[in-house]
Each structure stands twice: as C-alpha cells, then as structure tokens.
Amino acid sequence: MSSSPFTSTRALVLASLGIVINIVLGTIVATLQVPLLFLDTMGTILVAAVLGPLAGAMTGGLTNVIQGVITNPRTIPFALVNIMIGIIVGVVCKRFRFDFKTALITGLVLAIVAPLIGTPISVLMFGGLTGGGTDIMVAWLLASGQRIFTAAFIPRVTGNLIDKIASCLLVVVMLKYVPKELFITRAVKHE
C-alpha cells in the first residue's frame, strides 16, 4: 500500500472516473426524478474507499465545482458536503474493511452528517429550497409551522438515509472490480 493517493496514472483515472460517476448518476437520477435517491456521491465514496480521504475529498469537491460550471451553479456551495463525505469514507476505509456491515454503518453516519452540513448552506444561500425533489416537503413543513432549519433538515435526512446507505452498499459491490494494487486503504482484503 502506498501513502500518496495519486501514485499512478490508474489512480488519477479512478479519481477522474469518480467525478464522472457522481455527475452522470446524479444527473440520471435527477432527470428521472427518483424519490429519496441522488447517487451523486457514489464516485466520491468509491475513490475515498480505494485511495483514501484526500483523494475522496478532492473528488467530491471537484465534482461540485465542475457540475456547477457545466449545469447548475447552485451545486458549488454544496462541495463542502461532498468533501466531508470523501473524508469520512476515506478515514473509515483506512481503518476497516469496507464490507456490507461497515458500508451500512458508514451510510447511516453520512445520512446525518451530510444534512448537518448541507442544511445550513441551503437555508443561508437559498432559503431552504434548492430546486430538488425535497422542496415540496420543505414547503409543506414550513406551511405547517416548522422552523426553516427543521423544515429543510427533515427531508434531507429522509432522502439521505436511503441514498447514502444505498450508495455505500453499491460501492462495496463495485470494489470487487477495482484492481487490488490501487488500494491505499484497507477497504478490501489484500492478499
């Protein structure tokens, strides 16, 4: 195992592929309007699991910046969420195998941490509404008398419980197809 995340062309290609996975899957799910699913951090999770927290954070942050430039500038402030996802998954995978149990627990942690970071961004920059599928629930909660943070947080946690757990579990399956020599984490058993 190497200590630097970008020690080979293959590692750089994997990190670039992570950005593409985030943008493509996130765009497909958003276009299809799949409820409670985003899949826009799967590439970040994959790269963090293989190459560690620094590479995961860079993949996450660059995803939001690139997507912000290409399609929707509103995604740029949420780079902080994607960066933290990369850090958390990378730190977990430096210590543990990323099997289904670890992925489930990590997904639960991400389902809380991501909205804790994203909700204040949403509230401060966009009044709690970001143009996504959760806006209907945010508006309904606001109309029912909830405070703006609560109204913006609850739908995000609900969606993230499904999305982050599913994303982490899908990455466990994907890790079987990543060459073992790329790993600088303990995400998979090195033989």
Secondary structure, DSSP 8 states (H G I E B T S, - for coil): --SSS-SSHHHHHHHHHHHHHHHHHHHHHHHHT-TT---TTHHHHHHHHHH-HHHHHHHHHHHHHHHHHHT-GGGGGGHHHHHHHHHHHHHHHHHS---HHHHHHHHHHHHHHHHHHHHHHHHHHHTT--SSTTHHHHHHHHHTT--HHHHHHHHHHHHHHHHHHHHHHHHHHHHTTS-GGG--SSSS---
